[in-house]
Amino acid sequence: MIETRYPTIRSVRNFYMMKKGNIIVSFLILILVIWAGTSTFLLIQKKDKIVIIKVTEQGTALVNELSKEDELVSEKAFFRRYVGLMYNYDFLSFEDNVKKVSFMLSQEFWNKASKEMQGSKKRIYQDRISQSTALTKIIKRSETEYELLTQSTVIKGPSSAQDRSFRIKVIVARVTRSSENPWGMEIASASEDRL
């Protein structure tokens, strides 16, 4: 009888029968590793995209570029939010409002404004000051310059209330929309004049 160095069909079959469970498990693990690697790669490559949908009389539509009317609505919403966070507060909500408004300010303006806010924070906590402000009018001076007219009521302590009117001159910069800033605008500088 001639001996061969190559496995015979019977020896391959015997080996398969002995290792059948291990081969199937190894094959399943290999498939799972390939699936996990592919999923992870695709997830890393995915880029979030903010999509704006507007509702009209004709139905809903994607907004690729804002029309003048849509832009005005977006500007009003942005300034209402800015005034709501920056000028409506009490000693309990001041710090939270400061964190939220930071996403609406340019980095340079935030660095300047945050120092002033830290000084105001001590006075607001100490005197238990509350301020309620309404945005009464928005005047667009140019593509980047706006005037915001506001009416405020400041309550200091339990019984002292005072009404004030302000003109806030604001310069805005256009930025990429994000989940924190869906308006695509940020405040580059602002100054207040009491009326």
SEKOL-255157 format. One record per atom (N, C-alpha, C): x, y, z. Coordinates in steps of 0.05 Angstrom, whole numbers, padded with zeros to 5 digits, always signed. Layout:
REM residues N
XYZ...
//
This chain:
REM residues 195
+00017-00023+00000+00000+00000+00000+00018+00025+00000+00010+00044-00016+00026+00069-00018+00015+00090+00001+00033+00101+00017+00025+00123+00035+00027+00149+00021+00008+00166+00026+00009+00193+00014+00012+00213+00036+00025+00235+00030+00028+00256+00049+00004+00275+00050-00013+00273+00031-00036+00290+00030-00059+00278+00045-00076+00295+00059-00098+00283+00073-00119+00271+00054-00130+00250+00063-00150+00237+00047-00177+00249+00053-00197+00243+00037-00223+00254+00041-00234+00246+00068-00228+00220+00075-00238+00210+00101-00225+00225+00124-00199+00231+00123-00186+00245+00145-00196+00274+00147-00201+00287+00125-00212+00314+00125-00240+00313+00138-00256+00294+00130-00283+00291+00141-00282+00286+00171-00264+00269+00180-00261+00264+00209-00252+00289+00224-00233+00304+00212-00224+00329+00225-00248+00349+00227-00263+00351+00206-00286+00369+00205-00306+00361+00227-00312+00336+00230-00332+00326+00249-00322+00332+00278-00296+00329+00282-00286+00334+00309-00286+00364+00316-00280+00380+00296-00278+00409+00301-00302+00425+00291-00324+00412+00285-00347+00425+00273-00357+00449+00290-00360+00446+00316-00370+00467+00333-00351+00491+00333-00325+00485+00335-00305+00507+00335-00305+00522+00309-00308+00509+00287-00307+00522+00261-00331+00540+00258-00355+00531+00266-00379+00548+00263-00377+00572+00281-00367+00569+00306-00364+00591+00325-00343+00611+00314-00321+00600+00303-00300+00618+00292-00311+00633+00268-00327+00620+00251-00339+00634+00228-00358+00656+00237-00375+00651+00257-00393+00671+00267-00378+00695+00280-00357+00689+00295-00341+00711+00306-00329+00728+00285-00318+00715+00264-00307+00729+00241-00328+00748+00228-00352+00738+00224-00373+00754+00212-00380+00778+00230-00382+00773+00256-00388+00795+00275-00366+00816+00276-00341+00807+00275-00319+00827+00274-00320+00844+00249-00325+00831+00226-00327+00846+00201-00350+00866+00202-00373+00857+00213-00396+00875+00215-00390+00898+00234-00378+00893+00257-00372+00915+00276-00352+00935+00264-00332+00925+00251-00312+00942+00238-00324+00960+00216-00341+00948+00200-00355+00963+00178-00374+00984+00190-00389+00977+00210-00408+00996+00223-00393+01019+00236-00371+01013+00250-00355+01034+00263-00344+01053+00242-00333+01042+00220-00321+01058+00199-00342+01077+00187-00366+01066+00181-00387+01082+00169-00397+01104+00189-00398+01098+00214-00407+01117+00234-00387+01140+00237-00361+01133+00236-00341+01154+00238-00342+01173+00213-00348+01162+00190-00349+01177+00165-00374+01194+00163-00395+01188+00179-00420+01202+00177-00417+01231+00187-00428+01250+00172-00427+01278+00180-00455+01288+00184-00460+01300+00208-00487+01310+00213-00492+01334+00196-00517+01337+00188-00525+01359+00171-00551+01370+00182-00552+01396+00186-00577+01408+00196-00594+01415+00172-00619+01405+00173-00638+01410+00152-00660+01427+00164-00667+01449+00149-00688+01467+00158-00712+01462+00140-00735+01457+00153-00760+01452+00139-00779+01475+00145-00791+01486+00124-00811+01508+00129-00838+01497+00121-00858+01508+00134-00886+01501+00129-00899+01524+00115-00910+01519+00092-00924+01540+00077-00953+01531+00072-00968+01548+00058-00995+01540+00051-00996+01516+00032-00974+01513+00017-00972+01490-00002-00963+01465+00011-00953+01466+00035-00943+01442+00049-00916+01448+00061-00900+01427+00065-00873+01430+00077-00853+01429+00054-00830+01443+00059-00809+01444+00039-00782+01448+00053-00761+01437+00041-00734+01442+00051-00726+01470+00045-00712+01482+00063-00702+01509+00058-00673+01507+00051-00666+01512+00026-00638+01512+00018-00626+01540+00023-00640+01560+00014-00631+01587+00020-00655+01602+00031-00650+01617+00052-00673+01631+00064-00681+01655+00047-00708+01657+00043-00718+01681+00030-00716+01704+00049-00721+01729+00039-00719+01752+00057-00739+01750+00080-00763+01740+00074-00783+01737+00095-00775+01716+00116-00764+01693+00106-00754+01673+00125-00731+01683+00141-00713+01699+00128-00690+01709+00142-00698+01728+00164-00719+01744+00159-00729+01763+00179-00740+01748+00203-00755+01727+00198-00766+01710+00219-00743+01698+00236-00722+01689+00222-00699+01677+00236-00685+01698+00253-00682+01722+00242-00669+01744+00257-00685+01751+00282-00712+01753+00279-00729+01759+00302-00726+01738+00324-00726+01713+00315-00724+01691+00335-00697+01692+00349-00676+01698+00333-00649+01700+00345-00647+01722+00366-00657+01746+00359-00656+01768+00377-00674+01764+00402-00697+01752+00398-00714+01746+00421-00700+01727+00440-00687+01707+00429-00672+01688+00446-00649+01702+00460-00635+01719+00446-00612+01734+00457-00621+01751+00480-00642+01767+00476-00652+01785+00497-00664+01768+00520-00677+01747+00513-00689+01729+00534-00668+01717+00553-00645+01710+00542-00624+01699+00558-00606+01720+00572-00600+01741+00557-00581+01761+00567-00594+01781+00587-00620+01787+00583-00632+01808+00598-00656+01799+00615-00663+01774+00615-00684+01763+00633-00670+01743+00651-00670+01749+00677-00656+01732+00696-00665+01739+00724-00658+01721+00742-00660+01727+00771-00635+01714+00783-00632+01717+00809-00608+01707+00821-00605+01676+00819-00627+01663+00814-00626+01633+00811-00620+01624+00783-00628+01639+00763-00625+01631+00735-00602+01645+00720-00589+01664+00733-00569+01680+00719-00546+01663+00708-00535+01645+00724-00512+01629+00715-00520+01611+00692-00544+01599+00693-00553+01581+00672-00557+01597+00646-00568+01621+00647-00572+01638+00624-00545+01645+00611-00525+01651+00628-00499+01658+00617-00487+01635+00601-00490+01610+00610-00480+01587+00595-00495+01585+00568-00521+01589+00568-00536+01586+00544-00530+01608+00524-00527+01632+00533-00522+01655+00515-00494+01653+00503-00476+01639+00515-00448+01638+00505-00447+01627+00477-00466+01609+00469-00466+01598+00442-00475+01619+00421-00486+01641+00430-00496+01662+00412-00476+01684+00408-00454+01684+00422-00434+01705+00421-00408+01695+00407-00395+01714+00393-00369+01707+00381-00350+01702+00404-00328+01688+00399-00309+01682+00419-00297+01707+00431-00290+01726+00414-00278+01751+00424-00297+01767+00442-00323+01769+00433-00343+01783+00449-00349+01768+00475-00349+01741+00474-00354+01725+00497-00332+01730+00518-00307+01731+00509-00284+01736+00528-00288+01763+00543-00297+01783+00528-00302+01809+00540-00326+01809+00558-00348+01798+00548-00374+01799+00563-00373+01781+00588-00359+01759+00587-00359+01740+00610-00346+01753+00634-00326+01770+00630-00314+01784+00653-00333+01803+00666-00349+01817+00649-00369+01836+00660-00391+01821+00674-00398+01798+00663-00420+01782+00676-00411+01771+00703-00386+01764+00706-00376+01754+00732-00379+01776+00753-00373+01801+00745-00377+01823+00764-00406+01827+00771-00423+01825+00751-00452+01828+00756-00463+01806+00773-00452+01782+00770-00462+01758+00784-00462+01763+00814-00440+01774+00825-00439+01779+00854-00461+01798+00863-00465+01820+00848-00485+01840+00855-00513+01828+00854-00518+01812+00833-00545+01800+00829-00551+01780+00852-00532+01764+00860-00536+01746+00882-00539+01760+00909-00522+01780+00913-00522+01795+00938-00548+01810+00942-00557+01824+00921-00581+01841+00924-00606+01826+00915-00604+01801+00907-00627+01785+00897-00643+01800+00876-00628+01808+00855-00640+01824+00833-00653+01805+00813-00676+01814+00803-00690+01800+00781-00695+01821+00760-00693+01813+00735-00698+01831+00713-00715+01817+00692-00735+01830+00683-00753+01820+00663-00752+01840+00639-00745+01831+00616-00742+01849+00593-00758+01838+00569-00771+01857+00555-00786+01851+00531-00773+01866+00507-00769+01851+00485-00759+01863+00461-00782+01877+00447-00782+01903+00444-00804+01918+00433-00801+01924+00403-00776+01927+00394-00772+01934+00366-00745+01926+00357-00743+01917+00332-00717+01911+00319-00714+01929+00295-00692+01944+00294-00687+01962+00271-00662+01952+00258-00664+01945+00232-00641+01935+00217-00628+01959+00203-00604+01966+00212-00589+01989+00201-00573+01981+00176-00562+01957+00176-00547+01946+00152-00548+01916+00154-00533+01902+00137-00533+01873+00138-00522+01862+00164-00506+01877+00178-00494+01867+00202-00501+01883+00227-00513+01907+00224-00519+01924+00247-00549+01926+00252-00555+01923+00278-00583+01924+00286-00585+01941+00312-00609+01952+00316-00616+01965+00341-00640+01950+00353-00637+01942+00378-00658+01929+00392-00668+01947+00414-00694+01953+00413-00707+01970+00433-00720+01952+00453-00714+01956+00479-00725+01938+00500-00737+01954+00522-00755+01941+00536-00768+01952+00560-00763+01933+00583-00750+01942+00605-00743+01924+00627-00756+01933+00653-00761+01914+00670-00769+01918+00697-00749+01904+00715-00736+01920+00732-00715+01910+00750-00726+01910+00778-00725+01887+00791-00735+01884+00819-00711+01878+00836-00707+01896+00856-00684+01893+00874-00695+01889+00902-00690+01866+00913-00701+01860+00939-00730+01854+00937-00744+01854+00960-00772+01845+00960-00792+01866+00950-00785+01892+00950-00805+01912+00943-00797+01933+00924-00772+01935+00916-00762+01957+00899-00764+01949+00869-00781+01962+00853-00783+01956+00825-00778+01982+00809-00765+01979+00786-00758+02002+00770-00761+01994+00740-00774+02012+00725-00777+02007+00696-00754+02022+00681-00743+02009+00661-00722+02021+00645-00726+02014+00616-00717+02032+00598-00717+02027+00569-00688+02029+00560-00681+02010+00542-00654+02009+00531-00654+02008+00501-00634+02019+00488-00628+02014+00460-00602+01998+00460-00603+01975+00448-00579+01957+00447-00570+01957+00418-00546+01967+00413-00535+01967+00386-00519+01941+00383-00525+01926+00363-00514+01899+00360-00501+01897+00332-00478+01885+00331-00465+01877+00306-00464+01847+00305-00475+01835+00284-00476+01806+00282-00457+01796+00260-00449+01771+00263-00433+01758+00242-00448+01732+00234-00446+01726+00209-00458+01701+00199-00439+01678+00204-00450+01656+00215-00434+01632+00221-00449+01607+00211-00435+01585+00211-00447+01560+00203-00467+01551+00224-00490+01542+00215-00511+01533+00233-00502+01508+00248-00510+01506+00273-00504+01483+00290-00527+01477+00308-00526+01455+00323-00548+01449+00341-00550+01469+00363-00527+01481+00371-00528+01501+00392-00537+01528+00381-00531+01534+00356-00538+01559+00343-00551+01554+00316-00577+01547+00316-00590+01541+00291-00597+01565+00273-00592+01589+00283-00598+01614+00268-00576+01621+00248-00552+01612+00252-00530+01619+00234-00520+01647+00238-00525+01658+00262-00516+01685+00269-00503+01684+00297-00484+01702+00302-00474+01706+00328-00469+01736+00333-00470+01744+00358-00466+01772+00366-00436+01777+00367-00426+01795+00349-00397+01802+00349-00391+01824+00369-00411+01842+00373-00408+01863+00393-00435+01874+00399-00438+01886+00423-00463+01898+00432-00457+01920+00452-00473+01942+00450-00470+01963+00469-00498+01973+00476-00502+01982+00501-00528+01990+00511-00528+02020+00517-00550+02033+00510-00556+02061+00517-00582+02062+00531-00583+02074+00555-00608+02077+00569-00624+02100+00557-00649+02096+00552-00666+02117+00540-00681+02132+00562
//
